[in-house]
Structure formats: structure tokens, C-alpha cells
Amino acid sequence: MLTLKLITEETDRVICGLEKKHFKNAKEAIDEVLAVDKRRREAQQKLDANLSEAKKMAAQIGGLMKEGKREEADAIKETVAKMKESNKQLEETMNEAQEELTRLLCQIPNIPYDEVPEGATAEDNHVVKSNQKECDGTDTVGNWTANPEIPTAKLPHWELAKKYNLIDFDLGVKITGAGFPVYIGKGARLQRALINFFLDEARKSGYTEIMPPTVVNTASGYGTGQLPDKEGQMYHCEVDDFYLIPTAEVPVTNIYRDVILDEAQLPIKNCAYTECFRREAGSYGKDVRGLNRLHEFSKIEIVRIDKPEHSKESHKEMLEHVEGLLKKLELPYRILLLCGGDQSFTSSICYDFEVYSEAQKRWLEVSSVSNFDTYQANRLKCRYRRADNKKTELCHTLNGSALALPRIVAALLENNQTENGIKIPAALVPYTGFDMID
């Protein structure tokens, strides 16, 4: 969440940032925060003054008793007793104000960086690069030479999956429901190959592999900002009050909740493979066909904890890592800088990677790489101790998909189909053990 220091010292910038993110009633929300904080501070100041005065008065009582001035001593005792009762009320006021303040702050999103473009929806995102040419921010298609081996009648991945017995969507419906596919034979081996390939590439880039739980408690959901923003999109185990994770970002980042790190430990680089679970309530139509939108899917996540002055460099390195994966998979891709209105609740800046679906003739998002500045760290109380002055400061947190499997698989099947079968990219062959699906 946003820090009170930022809101108090840079109120106008915060309001402008929230308006860029299309947060409704931004000024009213910030004014309410400031009003509640004022009430809390006034109660704190009054309480501090009372405690200081009571301490002085209590020191007088002993002297008055020795001097035989019992009535004066009793009068002071009565005054101190009344002050204690008043102090209880002040403490209640402070606690109530603090609870209200935390509730309000949790409902306010992060503010975007200055370089984040204006815009309300995905239509306003800026394409900054494709794998065939640099873009000037106005190109919304990208350019590349289509695979000449792709047959004229291009099949979508759900038909290819059925043709080559790779994925059984109907069986998933039987076992669980829509959005829970069953991978079979070479389809399952392709999944496992991609997972191992992505994890190995992350390890080569200096990431430490984590195998976290895929179920988290409420505190973890609040720590990374999924709660209270996205509780409707998460599967909730009500009896135990646990949540199935929507991404490995949640458990991995929460490793550092309530932790003070040494500056020398930063940046911390972790990666994790997990299953991810999303209710995707309200999703329908062509966008959910096949692997386009699932309720359960595999993903490798990269997470960094860094100090503020280095986090932009870390973000750049993460973007290069994800781009390198798509290059090795030989997929047509583009990179988009998300506009303010299309950013997530918690991010300060986010780039999306999309691959092109040759059969569907549309772009499929496969990764979001975000810098959250101190927003998550403030909720997590994730800090580091500076080496020069030993002061503690909030860390910056970053994460990204590297990569999410379903749409990668969709693009691999569709873009590599030939008259003789589906070719496997050279980088994956050592992992699959086969170079063709036929």
C-alpha cells in the first residue's frame, strides 16, 4: 500500500497518479485518508501530553505526603485517575483510527511511474517492440515473416490437440469442469519439457529455485495485494480460510514478509514453478476457447527483492530474460507498455509480452513483468538495513511470468504446424526427447 509519508508529502502527485490509473474518486479517497490520519495524530499528541503531565504530577505526590499536605496529594491523585480514564478513550480513538486508516489504504491502488502512458483500456497500451522490428509506439501489429511450412488451412490449437491426442478438454470437464484440461502423451511431455526449460533458464540467469505451497493464508494474500482487490477471482477454502494461489508471486514474495534484510543480500532473485488457480469469473466467448483461459495452469514465476536505486535495472534484466525465452522458442512476439488504466492494482509499471496465434489471428498474453516499487513491501513490512547508516528502508518488489504455459503451448502448436506434424523448437528438443509431434 502507499505510505502515509508519500500521501502526506506529495498529495497532489498521488492524486494525479491515481487519476492516471482511473481510480474513481481519487481526491476524495486521499482526503479521507488524511482526515483519519489527522484524527489519529491528534489523539496521539493528546495522549502523549497527558502521559507526560501525569508523570510530573505523580512525582509531586510523594513530596506532598512527606510535607503532610495530604489533601493536595489526594487532589492530584484524583486528577491523575481522571486523566487515566481519558487516556483509555484516547487509546481507543487511536486504535479505531489506525484500523480505519489501514482499511482505507488497502483499498487504494499503487500509483504509476511517470513513463506509464495515459489510457483507460488495453486498446491504449503502447507496443514498444516486436521480434522483427523496433516499434515507435504506434505499431499495433508487428512484422515478421510467416512460417512458410504452415499449411494454408491453419488449425487452432484445440483441433490440433485433438488430432494428435495431446490434450483432452472434455475429459477435464468430466473430472472437474471447464477450464481444467487433461494433458496426454506428448502433450504432457511438452508441458514438462517447458517447465524444466524455463526453470533451467532461470537458474542460468542467477535465480534460486523455490518450491512453495500452492495454498496461502489471508495474511499472504493481503501482503502481495491480491486481497482485498481480487478475492472474487481466487478459490477460497472457507473452512480453513486458505486461498489457492493465482500465481507463485504470492507465496514466494511472502517469504520476506516481516523480514529485515541486509543491503548486501540484495537483489534477491527467486524463481518457482507452481500450478496456478483462477476463477476467471465472467469470462466467456472466443477468448476462453481451448487453452486461451484456464482455471488451473502451470507457470514459472521470477521474483526479485531489491533496493530502490537498483530496481529499475532489475526490471530491465527481467524483461530481457523473458524476451530471451521467447527468442529461443522461435515465437513471434511483441512487448507492450501498459497504460495507467490497464495496469494491475499493485504495479507501478508493467510490460506485457504477447505471442501471435497463427491460426486464431490474434495476440495472446504470456507474461506480465512488473515493478511494484514499495507498494507490496509496505504491506509486507519487507525492509532492508543500509550498510552506510544502518537505517532500515522499504524494499522494492518485482515479479514476472517466465513463462505461463497454456498460451505458449497454443502458439507453439499453431505456429509450428506443418503438413507432416508439429515441429518442436530446437531449444526444447533436449527436454522433450522428440523433435516432431505426428
PyMOL commands that set and color helices and strands:
alter all, ss='L'
color gray80, all
select helices_A, chain A and resi 4-9+11-20+26-66+70-106+122-124+157-163+169-175+186-204+218-224+231-233+249-256+263-265+285-288+308-328+340-342+375-380+405-415+429-432
alter helices_A, ss='H'
color red, helices_A
select strands_A, chain A and resi 126-130+167-168+182-183+208-210+215-217+236-237+242-244+260-262+268-277+296-306+333-337+349-357+362-371+383-385+392-394+396-404+417-418+421-423+436-437
alter strands_A, ss='S'
color yellow, strands_A
deselect
rebuild
show_as cartoon
